[in-house]
Amino acid sequence: MLHIVIPAGGSGTRLWPLSRACHPKFLQPLSGTPASLLQSTVSRIAPVTTPEATYIVTGTAHAAAVARQLPFLPEANIIVEPSAKDSCGAIGLAAALIARRDPQALMGAFSADHIVRDERRFVECVHTGVAAAQDGRMVVFGIVPTYPETGYGYVECAGLVGTGPIRRVTRFKEKPNADQAGEYVRSGRYYWNASMFLWRVDVFLAELHRQQPALHDGLVEIAAAWDTPDRQQVTDRVWPALPRISVDVAVMEGAAAAGRVVAVPADFGWTDVGDFHALGEALTGGGDANAVIDGTGAGDAATEGVPKPPVLLEECERVVLAPRSGRVVAALGLHDVIIVDTPDVLLVCERSRAQEVKRLVNRLAADGHDAYL
């Protein structure tokens, strides 16, 4: 049985004002279909697991919305974090809970807010990773880079492991500058780090204990009380003291240095929907086409049967437009521009500065305008 854990957290500040704290990007239909990013992720992993072995880790503010979007999941499979502890807290808690049921279970971790274009190839890559994870290796899916992206982390790889496509990972690299990114892509040794992982839970927990013993012990203590009347008391006591740290930094970098990590080269058309430029590229495949992000989700009773106001783009190229205000949006002669029109916020931004949108969010927060966040 392959257990799949889907961390669903974060407010997606670089996709503001579309993504808000109360309605983050993973709950929204941003992939060109009526399904939300979360629903698309669960659908994508369905061929390799079951609803009973699918787990969503999310915050208290979003647990009810997650349950509404995924009514076929067992209620117990929606794991609610008391507060955000970055990816290692979310993934580590799920691993500890799974290990109590099956100490050598295989576990995959896939974020809720990614877009994958070739889902059949995705499944093939997962099967390749399963074989390596069964042998005790920790697997990262290395996305074959198509250009020198500076907004992603990278993994550096050495030679092949065995006769298949799997390669040994020598180290994880943080987001590079433009010159470094160009060198990485030209070398052929680097892949984008999509933070998609596979491992046996006992292998992961052993590495977590070796590198982050306090975090490991706290998560295991919470997991031991999870199905008992003491869950709330133990969680309230232990969780606040746990460090906030990503799984890449907490576990995977050190595991790679110890020779325990391998990469499955992945060419399934992956996009991290981190900002509006990346979202535009994912929806159009690049080129000069405009991307209009429809906000209607599956089963959205509020908009069903209601005619949509027209969108008018004349002599525009590479415009990313999200019309969410219910009014006509018109643009003439614009190039490489982002327009997000919501009932309370209008954002206009150059596509080249998409990653800086979070600066506006930080300014609103600093000025106390929380109602717009």
Secondary structure per residue as TSV (DSSP state, phi and psi in degrees):
chain	resnum	aa	ss	phi	psi
A	1	M	-	360.0	129.4
A	2	L	E	-100.3	115.0
A	3	H	E	-87.9	134.4
A	4	I	E	-116.4	127.3
A	5	V	E	-111.2	129.9
A	6	I	E	-120.0	101.2
A	7	P	E	-68.3	128.3
A	8	A	E	-129.6	88.6
A	9	G	-	-148.2	-177.0
A	10	G	-	84.9	155.8
A	11	S	-	-105.6	-2.3
A	12	G	-	60.7	56.3
A	13	T	G	-62.1	-26.8
A	14	R	G	-78.5	-5.9
A	15	L	G	-108.2	16.3
A	16	W	T	-70.4	144.5
A	17	P	T	-92.7	9.8
A	18	L	T	-68.3	-46.9
A	19	S	S	-94.7	123.9
A	20	R	B	-123.3	165.9
A	21	A	T	-57.7	-36.7
A	22	C	T	-85.7	-14.5
A	23	H	B	-146.9	72.9
A	24	P	-	-70.9	169.7
A	25	K	G	-61.1	-32.7
A	26	F	G	-68.7	-16.2
A	27	L	G	-91.9	1.4
A	28	Q	S	-110.3	152.4
A	29	P	-	-83.4	97.4
A	30	L	-	-118.7	3.5
A	31	S	S	-102.0	10.7
A	32	G	S	90.3	4.2
A	33	T	S	-126.7	167.9
A	34	P	S	-68.5	-14.8
A	35	A	S	-75.7	143.5
A	36	S	-	-70.2	166.0
A	37	L	H	-59.2	-39.5
A	38	L	H	-62.9	-47.6
A	39	Q	H	-61.6	-38.8
A	40	S	H	-64.5	-38.5
A	41	T	H	-64.2	-45.9
A	42	V	H	-63.8	-40.1
A	43	S	H	-62.9	-38.8
A	44	R	H	-66.4	-35.4
A	45	I	H	-90.0	-4.1
A	46	A	G	-56.4	-37.1
A	47	P	G	-66.5	-13.7
A	48	V	G	-113.4	3.8
A	49	T	S	-154.4	-164.3
A	50	T	-	-133.7	163.5
A	51	P	G	-58.0	-34.6
A	52	E	G	-67.9	-20.6
A	53	A	G	-111.4	20.5
A	54	T	E	-111.6	128.0
A	55	Y	E	-127.0	135.9
A	56	I	E	-111.3	128.2
A	57	V	E	-107.8	118.8
A	58	T	E	-144.4	175.1
A	59	G	E	-89.3	167.9
A	60	T	T	-61.3	-33.2
A	61	A	T	-69.0	-21.2
A	62	H	T	-115.9	-1.0
A	63	A	H	-60.8	-41.9
A	64	A	H	-66.3	-41.3
A	65	A	H	-66.0	-38.5
A	66	V	H	-61.6	-45.0
A	67	A	H	-62.6	-38.1
A	68	R	H	-65.8	-38.5
A	69	Q	H	-75.3	-23.7
A	70	L	-	-127.1	64.8
A	71	P	T	-67.2	-16.0
A	72	F	T	-84.8	-8.1
A	73	L	S	-80.9	141.7
A	74	P	-	-59.1	141.9
A	75	E	G	-56.4	-37.4
A	76	A	G	-68.3	-15.4
A	77	N	G	-85.3	-2.1
A	78	I	E	-97.0	101.4
A	79	I	E	-91.4	121.5
A	80	V	E	-103.0	121.2
A	81	E	E	-81.1	137.8
A	82	P	S	-65.3	-33.6
A	83	S	S	-156.2	161.4
A	84	A	-	-70.3	130.7
A	85	K	-	-126.7	25.0
A	86	D	H	65.1	-174.7
A	87	S	H	-69.8	-27.6
A	88	C	H	-71.8	-35.7
A	89	G	H	-63.8	-44.8
A	90	A	H	-66.4	-51.4
A	91	I	H	-69.6	-38.9
A	92	G	H	-65.3	-40.3
A	93	L	H	-63.6	-44.0
A	94	A	H	-62.0	-42.1
A	95	A	H	-61.8	-41.9
A	96	A	H	-66.1	-37.3
A	97	L	H	-68.6	-42.9
A	98	I	H	-63.5	-40.9
A	99	A	H	-62.4	-29.6
A	100	R	H	-68.3	-26.7
A	101	R	H	-91.2	-33.6
A	102	D	-	-150.4	96.2
A	103	P	T	-60.4	-22.8
A	104	Q	T	-117.1	28.1
A	105	A	-	-63.2	148.2
A	106	L	E	-85.2	137.3
A	107	M	E	-135.0	131.9
A	108	G	E	-111.5	147.9
A	109	A	E	-125.7	120.2
A	110	F	-	-135.7	125.6
A	111	S	-	-63.6	154.9
A	112	A	T	-83.8	-6.8
A	113	D	T	-122.9	35.4
A	114	H	E	-107.8	158.1
A	115	I	E	-114.2	133.2
A	116	V	E	-125.9	123.0
A	117	R	S	-83.6	-38.2
A	118	D	-	-107.9	89.3
A	119	E	H	-71.9	-28.8
A	120	R	H	-65.8	-42.6
A	121	R	H	-66.3	-35.6
A	122	F	H	-56.9	-47.4
A	123	V	H	-62.4	-40.4
A	124	E	H	-60.5	-42.5
A	125	C	H	-65.8	-37.9
A	126	V	H	-62.1	-43.4
A	127	H	H	-60.6	-39.2
A	128	T	H	-62.8	-41.8
A	129	G	H	-67.6	-34.4
A	130	V	H	-59.1	-43.6
A	131	A	H	-60.1	-40.2
A	132	A	H	-71.5	-39.4
A	133	A	H	-67.2	-35.0
A	134	Q	H	-61.4	-27.7
A	135	D	T	-84.7	5.4
A	136	G	T	94.9	5.5
A	137	R	-	-86.4	153.4
A	138	M	E	-98.1	127.3
A	139	V	E	-110.5	133.2
A	140	V	E	-118.7	140.7
A	141	F	E	-87.7	113.1
A	142	G	E	-93.6	115.1
A	143	I	E	-77.5	124.8
A	144	V	-	-63.1	116.4
A	145	P	-	-71.2	139.0
A	146	T	S	-106.0	-9.6
A	147	Y	S	-164.3	165.7
A	148	P	-	-79.8	78.8
A	149	E	-	-75.3	132.2
A	150	T	S	-98.1	-5.5
A	151	G	S	-93.5	-1.4
A	152	Y	S	-113.7	153.3
A	153	G	-	-79.0	164.9
A	154	Y	E	-129.2	158.6
A	155	V	E	-119.0	135.2
A	156	E	E	-97.0	133.8
A	157	C	E	-120.7	153.9
A	158	A	E	-108.6	-136.0
A	159	G	E	-75.4	174.6
A	160	L	E	-71.5	151.9
A	161	V	S	-105.8	109.8
A	162	G	T	74.7	-150.9
A	163	T	T	-100.6	-5.8
A	164	G	S	-90.0	-164.0
A	165	P	S	-83.3	-8.4
A	166	I	-	-68.5	138.7
A	167	R	E	-122.9	150.3
A	168	R	E	-77.0	133.4
A	169	V	E	-90.8	127.3
A	170	T	E	-94.5	-34.3
A	171	R	E	-167.3	157.7
A	172	F	E	-96.4	140.6
A	173	K	E	-120.7	140.3
A	174	E	-	-71.7	175.3
A	175	K	-	-57.4	125.5
A	176	P	-	-89.3	168.8
A	177	N	-	-81.6	178.4
A	178	A	H	-62.2	-42.6
A	179	D	H	-64.7	-43.7
A	180	Q	H	-63.5	-42.4
A	181	A	H	-60.3	-40.9
A	182	G	H	-61.9	-41.6
A	183	E	H	-64.4	-40.4
A	184	Y	H	-59.8	-47.4
A	185	V	H	-67.2	-41.4
A	186	R	H	-67.0	-29.5
A	187	S	H	-70.5	-29.2
A	188	G	S	77.8	3.1
A	189	R	-	-98.7	-6.7
A	190	Y	E	-117.3	146.7
A	191	Y	E	-127.2	154.4
A	192	W	E	-68.0	139.8
A	193	N	E	-91.2	105.5
A	194	A	E	-88.5	1.5
A	195	S	E	53.8	42.1
A	196	M	E	-111.3	126.9
A	197	F	E	-133.9	158.2
A	198	L	E	-141.2	140.1
A	199	W	E	-167.6	166.3
A	200	R	E	-79.2	140.8
A	201	V	H	-64.1	-32.0
A	202	D	H	-67.9	-35.3
A	203	V	H	-67.5	-45.2
A	204	F	H	-62.5	-47.3
A	205	L	H	-66.1	-32.4
A	206	A	H	-65.2	-41.0
A	207	E	H	-68.3	-39.3
A	208	L	H	-61.9	-41.1
A	209	H	H	-66.3	-38.4
A	210	R	H	-66.3	-40.5
A	211	Q	H	-98.5	-32.6
A	212	Q	-	-134.5	68.2
A	213	P	H	-60.0	-38.1
A	214	A	H	-66.7	-42.1
A	215	L	H	-64.5	-44.7
A	216	H	H	-57.5	-51.0
A	217	D	H	-64.4	-38.2
A	218	G	H	-65.0	-44.0
A	219	L	H	-66.2	-40.0
A	220	V	H	-65.3	-37.8
A	221	E	H	-64.7	-42.4
A	222	I	H	-64.2	-43.7
A	223	A	H	-61.7	-36.8
A	224	A	H	-64.8	-28.4
A	225	A	H	-97.4	1.2
A	226	W	T	-60.0	-42.4
A	227	D	T	-100.0	26.3
A	228	T	S	-122.6	167.1
A	229	P	T	-64.1	-13.3
A	230	D	T	-89.0	2.9
A	231	R	H	-54.5	-52.2
A	232	Q	H	-62.0	-43.8
A	233	Q	H	-64.1	-43.8
A	234	V	H	-68.2	-43.7
A	235	T	H	-62.8	-44.2
A	236	D	H	-62.1	-31.6
A	237	R	H	-81.4	-39.3
A	238	V	H	-92.4	-43.3
A	239	W	G	-58.4	-46.2
A	240	P	G	-58.4	-27.3
A	241	A	G	-85.7	-7.3
A	242	L	S	-72.4	142.7
A	243	P	-	-69.8	149.1
A	244	R	-	-96.5	110.3
A	245	I	-	-156.2	147.1
A	246	S	-	-77.9	155.7
A	247	V	H	-68.0	-28.7
A	248	D	I	-61.6	-48.8
A	249	V	I	-74.5	-42.4
A	250	A	I	-68.7	-37.4
A	251	V	I	-126.6	-52.4
A	252	M	I	-69.7	-36.9
A	253	E	H	-62.9	-46.3
A	254	G	H	-68.0	-36.2
A	255	A	H	-66.3	-37.6
A	256	A	H	-64.7	-41.6
A	257	A	H	-62.6	-27.9
A	258	A	T	-88.6	3.3
A	259	G	T	78.7	24.4
A	260	R	-	-104.8	1.6
A	261	V	E	-115.5	137.8
A	262	V	E	-126.6	159.2
A	263	A	E	-116.6	135.4
A	264	V	E	-95.4	112.1
A	265	P	E	-60.4	124.4
A	266	A	E	-119.2	124.6
A	267	D	-	-127.6	46.6
A	268	F	S	-100.8	19.8
A	269	G	-	71.9	61.5
A	270	W	E	-94.9	141.9
A	271	T	E	-137.5	128.5
A	272	D	E	-84.2	113.2
A	273	V	-	-77.5	69.4
A	274	G	-	-90.6	-24.7
A	275	D	S	-154.0	175.8
A	276	F	H	-70.7	-29.0
A	277	H	H	-65.0	-48.6
A	278	A	H	-61.1	-38.8
A	279	L	H	-65.0	-41.5
A	280	G	H	-61.4	-42.2
A	281	E	H	-62.5	-42.0
A	282	A	H	-64.4	-37.8
A	283	L	H	-79.8	-27.0
A	284	T	H	-108.8	-14.6
A	285	G	-	74.7	18.0
A	286	G	S	88.2	-165.4
A	287	G	T	79.3	-160.2
A	288	D	T	-99.4	4.9
A	289	A	-	-68.4	152.5
A	290	N	-	-88.1	151.2
A	291	A	E	-118.4	117.6
A	292	V	E	-107.2	119.3
A	293	I	-	-93.4	103.9
A	294	D	-	-73.9	134.4
A	295	G	-	-97.0	8.9
A	296	T	-	-86.5	120.7
A	297	G	-	-97.2	167.6
A	298	A	T	-63.0	130.6
A	299	G	T	69.9	23.7
A	300	D	-	-80.1	93.2
A	301	A	T	-65.3	-27.9
A	302	A	T	-67.1	-25.4
A	303	T	T	-115.1	-5.6
A	304	E	T	-64.5	125.8
A	305	G	T	81.0	-2.2
A	306	V	-	-92.2	123.6
A	307	P	-	-64.0	139.7
A	308	K	-	-87.6	141.0
A	309	P	-	-62.6	148.6
A	310	P	-	-69.6	153.5
A	311	V	E	-112.9	124.7
A	312	L	E	-116.7	110.7
A	313	L	E	-120.7	108.4
A	314	E	E	-114.3	126.5
A	315	E	S	53.2	42.5
A	316	C	-	-112.8	146.4
A	317	E	B	-135.5	139.8
A	318	R	S	55.2	36.6
A	319	V	-	-89.6	131.8
A	320	V	E	-104.7	115.9
A	321	L	E	-125.3	128.5
A	322	A	E	-120.0	96.0
A	323	P	E	-86.4	102.5
A	324	R	-	-124.3	12.2
A	325	S	S	-95.2	-12.9
A	326	G	S	84.2	10.1
A	327	R	S	-119.6	167.9
A	328	V	-	-67.2	135.2
A	329	V	E	-118.1	126.6
A	330	A	E	-131.8	139.5
A	331	A	E	-141.5	144.3
A	332	L	E	-134.5	124.9
A	333	G	S	69.5	29.1
A	334	L	-	-100.3	148.1
A	335	H	B	-137.7	135.7
A	336	D	S	55.0	50.9
A	337	V	E	-126.6	146.2
A	338	I	E	-107.0	130.9
A	339	I	E	-129.3	119.5
A	340	V	E	-122.4	114.0
A	341	D	E	-113.8	105.2
A	342	T	-	-115.1	168.3
A	343	P	S	-58.2	-29.2
A	344	D	S	-118.3	-8.4
A	345	V	-	-141.1	136.6
A	346	L	E	-117.6	122.1
A	347	L	E	-112.0	130.3
A	348	V	E	-128.5	128.9
A	349	C	E	-154.0	144.9
A	350	E	E	-68.3	139.7
A	351	R	G	-60.6	-33.1
A	352	S	G	-66.2	-14.5
A	353	R	G	-113.3	23.9
A	354	A	G	-59.1	-36.8
A	355	Q	G	-72.1	-11.5
A	356	E	G	-89.2	-1.2
A	357	V	H	-57.0	-32.2
A	358	K	H	-62.8	-19.9
A	359	R	H	-61.6	-38.1
A	360	L	H	-67.2	-39.3
A	361	V	H	-62.8	-44.6
A	362	N	H	-61.9	-37.5
A	363	R	H	-67.9	-42.9
A	364	L	H	-59.7	-43.1
A	365	A	H	-63.4	-42.8
A	366	A	H	-64.1	-32.1
A	367	D	T	-89.4	1.2
A	368	G	T	81.8	17.2
A	369	H	-	-91.0	58.5
A	370	D	G	-65.3	-22.5
A	371	A	G	-63.8	-20.8
A	372	Y	G	-98.1	4.2
A	373	L	-	-100.3	360.0
